[in-house]
């Protein structure tokens, strides 16, 4: 398998899409009575420049945190990579919205289990969303992504309704992203304040959280029970990789060296000057991705010094 490099703007979510589409198939050789099985690959190592601030989706403040969510959580809907305006079933099999845009009704799959073995239910979705709205959670961006939600109604074990105070057009878009996926109520409550560093059992995704060595790496292991991948996945069951290791490499130039030496298998962020070198390496597969929106940016807090001074903001802008 070729090692994988990303463009300077590549998201790990794209790499994860590659991971989960690998088919798991034995290879046969020799006569009818002789069977040879392809050796299992090693865990995939992905180099990243930023360590997550937390593994709690509600409190994430870094893009790296969001990217790990694609490993351990599943969204209710998936965005079609070939047609971004189209959404496909994920944990939700179907959905509809009233003509006034105020009430969304979702039907859940009935065969999904969390990593702790509990079945996915509408009550877990209700818990996940109400937790985002609870001031005690101190939720960050995900609280805004859920929109002007007034309440969550559990209709039955696999049906829930979202009641909005006004129409909220980007709901499906944010559901497909990595911060408002359903979590196990029992797993979150049992972990308490440690949930941000030990989120075991809370997800339904293709990989389970294993361990986090702060400042070094985060390890995930394959979810052997996974059997509900979306239709865009070639392999909708357990992934071929036994695990994924997120390596924290703050020096992006060191990531290039690690790719060239084979120390890591994939990289999330590359210096512009190294793209051409890695793209020319026959052992490295480069993924070119067009990202919609405004791209990477730096935001200033204009209410506090020094960036409350427009001259300072202008100077910083010219310095880039």
PAVO-114560 format. One record per atom (N, C-alpha, C): residue in three letters; x, y, z. Coordinates in steps of 0.05 Angstrom, whole numbers, padded with zeros to 5 digits, always signed. Example, Ala and Ser with C-alpha at 12.3 -4.5 7.8 and 13.67 -1.06 7.14 Angstrom:
BEGIN
ALA+00264-00114+00156
ALA+00246-00090+00156
ALA+00264-00066+00156
SER+00257-00045+00142
SER+00273-00021+00143
SER+00258+00001+00157
This chain:
BEGIN
UNK+00017-00024+00000
UNK+00000+00000+00000
UNK+00018+00025+00000
UNK+00012+00043-00018
UNK+00027+00068-00019
UNK+00021+00085+00005
UNK+00042+00099+00014
UNK+00037+00119+00035
UNK+00023+00143+00024
UNK+00009+00157+00041
UNK-00009+00178+00032
UNK-00001+00205+00042
UNK+00001+00225+00025
UNK+00007+00252+00033
UNK-00016+00270+00025
UNK-00019+00292+00040
UNK-00041+00310+00034
UNK-00030+00336+00024
UNK-00047+00351+00010
UNK-00040+00378+00002
UNK-00040+00395+00028
UNK-00030+00420+00027
UNK-00030+00436+00051
UNK-00058+00440+00064
UNK-00079+00435+00049
UNK-00106+00439+00060
UNK-00121+00413+00063
UNK-00108+00390+00061
UNK-00122+00365+00062
UNK-00132+00359+00090
UNK-00156+00349+00093
UNK-00168+00342+00119
UNK-00165+00312+00123
UNK-00161+00304+00148
UNK-00160+00276+00154
UNK-00185+00262+00148
UNK-00207+00276+00147
UNK-00233+00264+00140
UNK-00231+00251+00113
UNK-00216+00262+00095
UNK-00212+00251+00068
UNK-00196+00225+00071
UNK-00175+00226+00087
UNK-00159+00201+00091
UNK-00176+00179+00103
UNK-00193+00187+00122
UNK-00209+00167+00135
UNK-00228+00154+00115
UNK-00238+00169+00096
UNK-00255+00158+00075
UNK-00240+00136+00060
UNK-00214+00140+00056
UNK-00198+00120+00043
UNK-00195+00095+00061
UNK-00190+00100+00087
UNK-00186+00078+00105
UNK-00211+00059+00106
UNK-00234+00071+00108
UNK-00258+00054+00113
UNK-00268+00042+00087
UNK-00257+00049+00064
UNK-00267+00037+00039
UNK-00251+00013+00031
UNK-00229+00007+00046
UNK-00214-00017+00039
UNK-00231-00042+00044
UNK-00232-00060+00025
UNK-00248-00084+00028
UNK-00231-00105+00043
UNK-00244-00120+00060
UNK-00230-00141+00074
UNK-00236-00167+00060
UNK-00216-00178+00046
UNK-00220-00202+00031
UNK-00196-00221+00033
UNK-00200-00247+00039
UNK-00178-00266+00040
UNK-00167-00271+00012
UNK-00142-00278+00010
UNK-00130-00285-00015
UNK-00124-00315-00015
UNK-00130-00328-00037
UNK-00127-00357-00038
UNK-00105-00364-00058
UNK-00090-00385-00051
UNK-00068-00394-00069
UNK-00066-00424-00067
UNK-00055-00436-00088
UNK-00052-00465-00088
UNK-00077-00480-00095
UNK-00079-00506-00086
UNK-00101-00523-00092
UNK-00125-00517-00074
UNK-00146-00533-00078
UNK-00171-00528-00064
UNK-00167-00531-00034
UNK-00149-00549-00026
UNK-00146-00554+00003
UNK-00126-00535+00016
UNK-00114-00518+00000
UNK-00093-00500+00011
UNK-00104-00472+00010
UNK-00103-00458+00032
UNK-00113-00431+00034
UNK-00093-00413+00047
UNK-00087-00391+00035
UNK-00069-00371+00046
UNK-00083-00345+00051
UNK-00080-00334+00074
UNK-00094-00309+00081
UNK-00073-00286+00081
UNK-00081-00265+00068
UNK-00063-00241+00067
UNK-00057-00232+00095
UNK-00032-00227+00101
UNK-00025-00217+00128
UNK-00039-00190+00134
UNK-00047-00187+00159
UNK-00060-00162+00167
UNK-00040-00140+00167
UNK-00047-00116+00156
UNK-00029-00094+00156
UNK-00024-00082+00184
UNK-00003-00067+00187
UNK+00001-00053+00212
UNK-00018-00030+00215
UNK-00022-00019+00239
UNK-00038+00005+00242
UNK-00027+00027+00225
UNK-00045+00044+00215
UNK-00036+00067+00199
UNK-00028+00090+00217
UNK-00005+00101+00212
UNK+00005+00124+00227
UNK+00001+00150+00210
UNK-00013+00169+00222
UNK-00018+00194+00209
UNK-00005+00217+00225
UNK+00012+00232+00211
UNK+00026+00254+00224
UNK+00009+00279+00223
UNK+00006+00293+00246
UNK-00010+00317+00247
UNK+00006+00339+00262
UNK+00002+00364+00255
UNK+00017+00386+00268
UNK+00005+00396+00294
UNK-00020+00390+00298
UNK-00034+00401+00322
UNK-00047+00379+00338
UNK-00042+00379+00364
UNK-00055+00359+00381
UNK-00083+00368+00389
UNK-00102+00350+00390
UNK-00129+00359+00398
UNK-00129+00371+00426
UNK-00147+00391+00430
UNK-00149+00403+00456
UNK-00166+00385+00475
UNK-00183+00369+00463
UNK-00200+00351+00478
UNK-00212+00330+00458
UNK-00222+00308+00469
UNK-00235+00289+00452
UNK-00266+00291+00456
UNK-00274+00311+00470
UNK-00303+00316+00474
UNK-00313+00333+00451
UNK-00330+00323+00433
UNK-00339+00338+00410
UNK-00352+00365+00418
UNK-00365+00366+00440
UNK-00379+00390+00448
UNK-00360+00413+00455
UNK-00336+00406+00464
UNK-00318+00426+00473
UNK-00294+00431+00455
UNK-00295+00420+00432
UNK-00272+00422+00414
UNK-00267+00451+00405
UNK-00241+00458+00403
UNK-00234+00485+00394
UNK-00212+00483+00372
UNK-00206+00459+00364
UNK-00185+00456+00343
UNK-00195+00438+00321
UNK-00185+00443+00297
UNK-00193+00427+00274
UNK-00183+00398+00277
UNK-00162+00393+00292
UNK-00152+00366+00296
UNK-00171+00350+00312
UNK-00184+00362+00332
UNK-00204+00348+00347
UNK-00227+00338+00329
UNK-00236+00356+00312
UNK-00258+00348+00294
UNK-00250+00324+00276
UNK-00225+00324+00267
UNK-00217+00303+00249
UNK-00217+00276+00262
UNK-00210+00274+00288
UNK-00211+00249+00302
UNK-00239+00238+00305
UNK-00259+00256+00304
UNK-00287+00247+00307
UNK-00295+00229+00284
UNK-00284+00232+00260
UNK-00291+00215+00238
UNK-00283+00186+00242
UNK-00264+00182+00260
UNK-00255+00155+00266
UNK-00275+00141+00286
UNK-00282+00155+00307
UNK-00297+00142+00328
UNK-00327+00147+00329
UNK-00336+00166+00312
UNK-00365+00172+00312
UNK-00376+00169+00283
UNK-00402+00165+00281
UNK-00415+00165+00255
UNK-00435+00188+00255
UNK-00438+00201+00232
UNK-00459+00222+00230
UNK-00486+00211+00224
UNK-00506+00226+00229
UNK-00533+00218+00222
UNK-00537+00217+00192
UNK-00524+00235+00177
UNK-00525+00236+00148
UNK-00496+00240+00137
UNK-00492+00232+00113
UNK-00466+00236+00099
UNK-00471+00255+00076
UNK-00451+00272+00071
UNK-00452+00289+00047
UNK-00440+00273+00024
UNK-00455+00273+00002
UNK-00446+00258-00022
UNK-00421+00272-00033
UNK-00398+00257-00034
UNK-00373+00270-00044
UNK-00375+00278-00074
UNK-00393+00265-00089
UNK-00396+00272-00117
UNK-00416+00294-00122
UNK-00433+00299-00103
UNK-00454+00319-00106
UNK-00459+00331-00078
UNK-00444+00352-00071
UNK-00445+00363-00044
UNK-00472+00373-00035
UNK-00490+00378-00053
UNK-00517+00387-00045
UNK-00535+00363-00038
UNK-00525+00339-00041
UNK-00541+00315-00035
UNK-00531+00301-00010
UNK-00550+00293+00007
UNK-00543+00279+00032
UNK-00554+00251+00032
UNK-00537+00233+00043
UNK-00543+00205+00042
UNK-00548+00194+00071
UNK-00562+00172+00073
UNK-00567+00161+00100
UNK-00541+00153+00114
UNK-00540+00158+00140
UNK-00519+00149+00157
UNK-00531+00133+00179
UNK-00529+00144+00204
UNK-00544+00131+00226
UNK-00574+00135+00223
UNK-00581+00156+00208
UNK-00610+00160+00202
UNK-00616+00148+00175
UNK-00637+00133+00173
UNK-00645+00120+00148
UNK-00662+00138+00131
UNK-00676+00157+00143
UNK-00694+00175+00129
UNK-00699+00199+00146
UNK-00708+00221+00133
UNK-00716+00245+00148
UNK-00734+00262+00130
UNK-00750+00279+00144
UNK-00767+00298+00129
UNK-00771+00322+00147
UNK-00779+00344+00134
UNK-00783+00369+00148
UNK-00810+00380+00141
UNK-00823+00393+00159
UNK-00849+00405+00154
UNK-00846+00429+00135
UNK-00868+00436+00123
UNK-00868+00457+00103
UNK-00858+00484+00113
UNK-00862+00489+00139
UNK-00852+00514+00150
UNK-00823+00513+00159
UNK-00810+00489+00156
UNK-00782+00486+00163
UNK-00776+00485+00192
UNK-00796+00481+00209
UNK-00792+00483+00238
UNK-00789+00456+00252
UNK-00799+00434+00240
UNK-00797+00408+00253
UNK-00785+00387+00234
UNK-00763+00376+00243
UNK-00749+00355+00228
UNK-00754+00328+00242
UNK-00761+00308+00226
UNK-00765+00281+00237
UNK-00745+00262+00225
UNK-00731+00247+00242
UNK-00710+00228+00233
UNK-00717+00200+00243
UNK-00712+00180+00225
UNK-00714+00152+00232
UNK-00686+00141+00234
UNK-00680+00127+00256
UNK-00653+00115+00260
UNK-00652+00086+00252
UNK-00628+00078+00244
UNK-00623+00049+00240
UNK-00629+00034+00266
UNK-00637+00009+00264
UNK-00643-00006+00288
UNK-00622-00028+00294
UNK-00599-00027+00280
UNK-00579-00048+00283
UNK-00552-00036+00291
UNK-00551-00012+00302
UNK-00526+00001+00309
UNK-00521-00001+00339
UNK-00497-00007+00347
UNK-00489-00007+00375
UNK-00465+00012+00380
UNK-00465+00024+00403
UNK-00442+00040+00411
UNK-00418+00022+00418
UNK-00395+00034+00421
UNK-00371+00019+00427
UNK-00373+00005+00455
UNK-00391+00014+00472
UNK-00394+00001+00498
UNK-00415-00021+00497
UNK-00426-00026+00473
UNK-00445-00048+00469
UNK-00474-00040+00471
UNK-00480-00015+00480
UNK-00507-00006+00482
UNK-00519+00000+00454
UNK-00545-00005+00450
UNK-00557+00001+00424
UNK-00561+00031+00421
UNK-00558+00041+00396
UNK-00564+00069+00391
UNK-00594+00073+00392
UNK-00603+00094+00407
UNK-00631+00100+00409
UNK-00636+00130+00405
UNK-00660+00137+00401
UNK-00667+00165+00399
UNK-00661+00180+00424
UNK-00662+00166+00447
UNK-00656+00179+00472
UNK-00627+00189+00473
UNK-00609+00174+00460
UNK-00581+00182+00459
UNK-00577+00207+00442
UNK-00592+00209+00421
UNK-00591+00233+00404
UNK-00602+00257+00420
UNK-00624+00253+00434
UNK-00635+00274+00451
UNK-00614+00283+00471
UNK-00601+00264+00484
UNK-00581+00271+00504
UNK-00558+00287+00491
UNK-00549+00278+00468
UNK-00526+00291+00455
UNK-00533+00320+00448
UNK-00557+00325+00438
UNK-00564+00352+00429
UNK-00570+00370+00453
UNK-00584+00359+00473
UNK-00591+00375+00497
UNK-00565+00382+00512
UNK-00546+00364+00511
UNK-00520+00370+00524
UNK-00506+00394+00511
UNK-00509+00396+00485
UNK-00497+00419+00471
UNK-00510+00445+00480
UNK-00536+00445+00486
UNK-00550+00469+00493
UNK-00548+00475+00523
UNK-00539+00457+00539
UNK-00536+00461+00568
UNK-00513+00479+00574
UNK-00517+00502+00587
UNK-00495+00520+00593
UNK-00473+00507+00609
UNK-00480+00487+00626
UNK-00459+00474+00642
UNK-00440+00458+00625
UNK-00447+00451+00601
UNK-00429+00436+00583
UNK-00406+00454+00573
UNK-00411+00480+00572
UNK-00391+00499+00561
UNK-00384+00492+00533
UNK-00404+00486+00517
UNK-00400+00477+00489
UNK-00389+00500+00473
UNK-00374+00493+00453
UNK-00362+00513+00435
UNK-00378+00515+00409
UNK-00364+00513+00386
UNK-00377+00516+00360
UNK-00401+00497+00356
UNK-00400+00472+00365
UNK-00423+00454+00361
UNK-00449+00465+00371
UNK-00449+00481+00392
UNK-00474+00492+00403
UNK-00486+00511+00382
UNK-00470+00524+00366
UNK-00480+00541+00345
UNK-00488+00524+00320
UNK-00474+00502+00316
UNK-00480+00486+00292
UNK-00507+00472+00294
UNK-00517+00468+00318
UNK-00543+00455+00321
UNK-00565+00475+00315
UNK-00559+00501+00313
UNK-00579+00521+00305
UNK-00598+00529+00327
UNK-00620+00543+00320
UNK-00640+00552+00339
UNK-00659+00530+00348
UNK-00647+00509+00359
UNK-00662+00486+00368
UNK-00677+00492+00394
UNK-00703+00487+00395
UNK-00719+00492+00419
UNK-00720+00467+00437
UNK-00725+00444+00424
UNK-00728+00419+00440
UNK-00725+00395+00422
UNK-00719+00372+00434
UNK-00716+00347+00420
UNK-00738+00328+00431
UNK-00754+00317+00413
UNK-00776+00300+00421
UNK-00769+00271+00413
UNK-00770+00253+00432
UNK-00766+00224+00427
UNK-00794+00212+00420
UNK-00798+00203+00396
UNK-00823+00192+00388
UNK-00824+00162+00396
UNK-00803+00148+00390
UNK-00800+00120+00399
UNK-00770+00114+00399
UNK-00762+00089+00403
UNK-00733+00083+00405
UNK-00717+00091+00381
UNK-00729+00092+00358
UNK-00714+00098+00334
UNK-00725+00121+00317
UNK-00740+00138+00330
UNK-00751+00162+00317
UNK-00749+00186+00336
UNK-00740+00208+00325
UNK-00739+00233+00341
UNK-00745+00257+00323
UNK-00754+00278+00336
UNK-00760+00303+00322
UNK-00745+00326+00335
UNK-00735+00343+00317
UNK-00722+00368+00325
UNK-00741+00391+00320
UNK-00747+00406+00341
UNK-00765+00429+00339
UNK-00749+00455+00340
UNK-00752+00471+00319
UNK-00737+00495+00316
UNK-00755+00520+00319
UNK-00743+00542+00328
UNK-00757+00567+00331
UNK-00760+00581+00305
UNK-00742+00575+00286
UNK-00743+00586+00259
UNK-00729+00567+00240
UNK-00734+00568+00215
UNK-00722+00549+00196
UNK-00692+00551+00197
UNK-00679+00527+00195
UNK-00650+00525+00197
UNK-00639+00509+00174
UNK-00633+00523+00152
UNK-00625+00509+00127
UNK-00600+00492+00129
UNK-00579+00500+00144
UNK-00554+00484+00144
UNK-00554+00460+00162
UNK-00577+00451+00172
UNK-00577+00429+00192
UNK-00563+00404+00181
UNK-00571+00395+00157
UNK-00559+00370+00147
UNK-00529+00373+00142
UNK-00521+00397+00133
UNK-00493+00402+00129
UNK-00477+00398+00155
UNK-00486+00409+00177
UNK-00472+00406+00202
UNK-00474+00378+00213
UNK-00496+00365+00208
UNK-00499+00337+00217
UNK-00478+00320+00204
UNK-00471+00326+00179
UNK-00451+00310+00165
UNK-00422+00316+00174
UNK-00418+00338+00189
UNK-00392+00345+00198
UNK-00385+00330+00224
UNK-00363+00337+00236
UNK-00353+00320+00258
UNK-00357+00328+00287
UNK-00378+00344+00292
UNK-00381+00353+00320
UNK-00408+00347+00333
UNK-00428+00340+00318
UNK-00454+00336+00330
UNK-00465+00308+00325
UNK-00447+00288+00323
UNK-00456+00261+00320
UNK-00467+00249+00346
UNK-00485+00230+00345
UNK-00496+00219+00369
UNK-00475+00205+00386
UNK-00478+00208+00412
UNK-00460+00195+00432
UNK-00477+00180+00452
UNK-00464+00159+00463
UNK-00477+00143+00483
UNK-00481+00159+00509
UNK-00505+00162+00518
UNK-00510+00176+00543
UNK-00496+00163+00566
UNK-00498+00136+00568
UNK-00485+00122+00590
UNK-00455+00126+00590
UNK-00442+00124+00567
UNK-00413+00127+00566
UNK-00404+00154+00574
UNK-00418+00175+00565
UNK-00411+00202+00572
UNK-00415+00207+00602
UNK-00437+00199+00612
UNK-00443+00204+00641
UNK-00424+00188+00659
UNK-00417+00164+00651
UNK-00399+00148+00668
UNK-00371+00160+00668
UNK-00362+00172+00646
UNK-00336+00184+00644
UNK-00334+00210+00659
UNK-00357+00224+00661
UNK-00357+00250+00675
UNK-00337+00270+00664
UNK-00323+00284+00681
UNK-00304+00304+00672
UNK-00280+00292+00657
UNK-00276+00266+00659
UNK-00254+00253+00645
UNK-00261+00246+00616
UNK-00285+00252+00608
UNK-00294+00245+00581
UNK-00276+00257+00559
UNK-00266+00281+00564
UNK-00250+00295+00544
UNK-00223+00281+00538
UNK-00213+00265+00558
UNK-00188+00251+00554
UNK-00191+00221+00552
UNK-00215+00211+00560
UNK-00220+00182+00558
UNK-00248+00177+00548
UNK-00253+00182+00522
UNK-00280+00180+00511
UNK-00287+00151+00503
UNK-00280+00132+00518
UNK-00285+00104+00511
UNK-00314+00098+00511
UNK-00323+00083+00491
UNK-00350+00072+00490
UNK-00371+00090+00479
UNK-00365+00116+00474
UNK-00386+00135+00467
UNK-00394+00135+00438
UNK-00377+00125+00420
UNK-00383+00127+00392
UNK-00394+00102+00379
UNK-00400+00104+00353
UNK-00410+00082+00337
UNK-00392+00077+00313
UNK-00370+00092+00310
UNK-00354+00093+00286
UNK-00337+00068+00281
UNK-00322+00068+00258
UNK-00307+00045+00250
UNK-00282+00040+00268
UNK-00274+00059+00284
UNK-00252+00055+00302
UNK-00260+00063+00331
UNK-00249+00049+00350
UNK-00253+00054+00378
UNK-00229+00069+00390
UNK-00234+00087+00408
UNK-00213+00101+00423
UNK-00198+00080+00440
UNK-00171+00081+00439
UNK-00155+00063+00455
UNK-00140+00077+00476
UNK-00123+00097+00469
UNK-00107+00110+00489
UNK-00097+00137+00478
UNK-00089+00155+00496
UNK-00079+00181+00488
UNK-00055+00187+00506
UNK-00031+00188+00494
UNK-00007+00196+00508
UNK-00003+00226+00500
UNK-00010+00243+00519
UNK-00009+00272+00513
UNK+00018+00281+00503
UNK+00017+00296+00481
UNK+00041+00307+00469
UNK+00055+00287+00451
UNK+00044+00263+00448
UNK+00057+00242+00432
UNK+00038+00230+00411
UNK+00018+00215+00420
UNK+00001+00201+00401
UNK-00026+00194+00413
UNK-00045+00189+00395
UNK-00071+00179+00402
UNK-00076+00153+00386
UNK-00084+00132+00399
UNK-00088+00106+00386
UNK-00117+00099+00385
UNK-00125+00088+00361
UNK-00152+00077+00357
UNK-00149+00049+00347
UNK-00168+00032+00354
UNK-00168+00004+00345
UNK-00194-00001+00330
UNK-00192-00020+00312
UNK-00215-00027+00295
UNK-00240-00036+00312
UNK-00263-00026+00303
UNK-00288-00035+00314
UNK-00297-00060+00300
UNK-00293-00083+00312
UNK-00299-00109+00299
UNK-00329-00112+00294
UNK-00346-00097+00308
UNK-00375-00100+00305
UNK-00387-00082+00284
UNK-00370-00065+00272
UNK-00380-00045+00253
UNK-00391-00058+00228
UNK-00416-00052+00222
UNK-00430-00064+00199
UNK-00451-00046+00188
UNK-00447-00020+00191
UNK-00468-00001+00182
UNK-00456+00023+00167
UNK-00435+00018+00152
UNK-00423+00039+00136
UNK-00443+00049+00115
UNK-00440+00074+00106
UNK-00459+00085+00086
UNK-00454+00074+00059
UNK-00473+00079+00041
UNK-00472+00067+00014
UNK-00448+00077-00002
UNK-00436+00099+00006
UNK-00412+00109-00009
UNK-00387+00093-00002
UNK-00388+00076+00018
UNK-00365+00060+00025
UNK-00366+00033+00009
UNK-00344+00026-00003
UNK-00342+00001-00017
UNK-00344-00022+00003
UNK-00331-00019+00026
UNK-00333-00039+00047
UNK-00349-00027+00070
UNK-00373-00037+00075
UNK-00390-00025+00096
UNK-00388-00040+00122
UNK-00370-00059+00124
UNK-00365-00073+00149
UNK-00340-00065+00163
UNK-00328-00082+00180
UNK-00303-00076+00194
UNK-00281-00069+00174
UNK-00265-00048+00181
UNK-00244-00039+00163
UNK-00221-00059+00163
UNK-00204-00058+00142
UNK-00182-00076+00140
UNK-00159-00069+00160
UNK-00156-00043+00166
UNK-00135-00035+00184
UNK-00141-00043+00212
UNK-00121-00053+00227
UNK-00126-00060+00255
UNK-00128-00036+00273
UNK-00118-00013+00263
UNK-00119+00011+00280
UNK-00108+00035+00265
UNK-00110+00058+00278
UNK-00099+00083+00268
UNK-00085+00096+00292
UNK-00061+00107+00286
UNK-00045+00121+00306
UNK-00041+00150+00296
UNK-00051+00169+00311
UNK-00047+00197+00305
UNK-00021+00206+00319
UNK+00000+00212+00303
UNK+00025+00221+00313
UNK+00026+00251+00314
UNK+00033+00263+00337
UNK+00035+00291+00339
UNK+00063+00300+00331
UNK+00065+00314+00308
UNK+00091+00323+00298
UNK+00088+00354+00293
UNK+00094+00370+00313
UNK+00090+00399+00310
UNK+00106+00412+00288
UNK+00129+00401+00281
UNK+00146+00412+00260
UNK+00137+00400+00233
UNK+00124+00416+00217
UNK+00112+00405+00192
UNK+00134+00395+00173
UNK+00158+00407+00174
UNK+00180+00397+00157
UNK+00189+00370+00166
UNK+00188+00365+00192
UNK+00194+00338+00202
UNK+00174+00317+00192
UNK+00150+00326+00187
UNK+00130+00308+00176
UNK+00138+00299+00148
UNK+00149+00317+00132
UNK+00158+00310+00106
UNK+00180+00289+00107
UNK+00199+00293+00125
UNK+00221+00273+00129
UNK+00209+00246+00137
UNK+00190+00247+00156
UNK+00178+00222+00165
UNK+00164+00207+00143
UNK+00151+00222+00124
UNK+00139+00209+00101
UNK+00159+00196+00083
UNK+00181+00210+00078
UNK+00201+00200+00060
UNK+00216+00176+00071
UNK+00219+00174+00097
UNK+00232+00152+00110
UNK+00214+00129+00117
UNK+00187+00134+00114
UNK+00168+00113+00120
UNK+00161+00111+00150
UNK+00169+00131+00165
UNK+00163+00131+00194
UNK+00133+00134+00198
UNK+00119+00149+00181
UNK+00090+00152+00182
UNK+00079+00144+00155
UNK+00053+00138+00154
UNK+00040+00128+00130
UNK+00024+00150+00116
UNK+00017+00171+00130
UNK+00001+00192+00119
UNK+00007+00218+00134
UNK+00002+00240+00121
UNK+00007+00266+00134
UNK-00016+00285+00128
UNK-00023+00300+00148
UNK-00046+00318+00146
UNK-00039+00345+00134
UNK-00015+00354+00139
UNK-00007+00382+00131
UNK+00021+00382+00121
UNK+00026+00395+00098
UNK+00052+00396+00086
UNK+00061+00425+00081
UNK+00087+00431+00083
UNK+00097+00457+00074
UNK+00094+00459+00044
UNK+00087+00481+00033
UNK+00083+00484+00004
UNK+00107+00476-00011
UNK+00131+00481-00001
UNK+00155+00475-00015
UNK+00160+00445-00018
UNK+00147+00429-00002
UNK+00152+00400-00003
UNK+00131+00385-00020
UNK+00110+00398-00029
UNK+00089+00385-00044
UNK+00100+00372-00069
UNK+00115+00387-00084
UNK+00126+00377-00110
UNK+00144+00353-00106
UNK+00161+00353-00085
UNK+00179+00331-00079
UNK+00163+00306-00073
UNK+00144+00308-00056
UNK+00128+00284-00048
UNK+00110+00275-00071
UNK+00100+00293-00086
UNK+00082+00285-00108
UNK+00098+00270-00129
UNK+00124+00274-00131
UNK+00140+00261-00151
UNK+00150+00233-00141
UNK+00147+00227-00116
UNK+00156+00202-00105
UNK+00136+00180-00112
UNK+00145+00159-00126
UNK+00126+00138-00135
UNK+00115+00122-00112
UNK+00127+00123-00089
UNK+00117+00108-00065
UNK+00097+00124-00049
UNK+00091+00148-00057
UNK+00073+00166-00042
UNK+00050+00174-00060
UNK+00026+00171-00049
UNK+00002+00178-00064
UNK-00008+00205-00053
UNK-00010+00224-00070
UNK-00019+00251-00063
UNK-00049+00254-00069
UNK-00063+00265-00049
UNK-00092+00271-00053
UNK-00095+00301-00057
UNK-00106+00308-00080
UNK-00112+00337-00085
UNK-00141+00342-00080
UNK-00147+00361-00062
UNK-00175+00365-00054
UNK-00181+00395-00057
UNK-00204+00401-00069
UNK-00214+00428-00070
UNK-00232+00433-00046
UNK-00224+00451-00029
UNK-00240+00457-00005
UNK-00257+00482-00010
UNK-00283+00479-00007
UNK-00301+00502-00010
UNK-00298+00521+00013
UNK-00308+00545+00010
UNK-00308+00565+00031
UNK-00283+00583+00030
UNK-00277+00594+00053
UNK-00256+00615+00054
UNK-00228+00603+00059
UNK-00226+00577+00065
UNK-00200+00566+00069
UNK-00188+00572+00096
UNK-00161+00569+00099
UNK-00148+00574+00124
UNK-00146+00604+00130
UNK-00150+00612+00155
UNK-00148+00640+00162
UNK-00141+00643+00191
UNK-00132+00667+00199
UNK-00127+00674+00227
UNK-00147+00695+00235
UNK-00160+00690+00257
UNK-00181+00708+00267
UNK-00170+00725+00291
UNK-00176+00750+00291
UNK-00167+00768+00312
UNK-00190+00774+00331
UNK-00183+00775+00357
UNK-00202+00784+00377
UNK-00199+00815+00378
UNK-00218+00828+00365
UNK-00215+00857+00362
UNK-00225+00872+00386
UNK-00233+00858+00407
UNK-00242+00872+00431
UNK-00220+00874+00452
UNK-00197+00862+00447
UNK-00175+00863+00466
UNK-00149+00871+00452
UNK-00132+00883+00468
UNK-00105+00891+00458
UNK-00089+00866+00451
UNK-00072+00867+00431
UNK-00065+00890+00415
UNK-00083+00893+00390
UNK-00100+00873+00384
UNK-00115+00873+00359
UNK-00140+00891+00360
UNK-00144+00905+00382
UNK-00166+00925+00381
UNK-00156+00950+00366
UNK-00131+00951+00359
UNK-00119+00974+00344
UNK-00118+00966+00315
UNK-00133+00980+00298
UNK-00134+00974+00269
UNK-00106+00975+00256
UNK-00088+00992+00266
UNK-00062+00994+00255
UNK-00046+00968+00260
UNK-00050+00956+00284
UNK-00037+00930+00290
UNK-00048+00908+00272
UNK-00074+00908+00267
UNK-00086+00888+00250
UNK-00076+00891+00221
UNK-00073+00916+00212
UNK-00062+00920+00185
UNK-00033+00911+00183
UNK-00018+00917+00204
UNK+00010+00908+00204
UNK+00013+00878+00203
UNK-00004+00864+00219
UNK-00004+00835+00219
UNK-00012+00824+00191
UNK-00031+00837+00178
UNK-00040+00828+00152
UNK-00018+00831+00132
UNK-00003+00853+00133
UNK+00019+00858+00114
UNK+00043+00840+00119
UNK+00045+00830+00144
UNK+00068+00813+00151
UNK+00065+00785+00142
UNK+00041+00776+00135
UNK+00037+00749+00126
UNK+00047+00745+00098
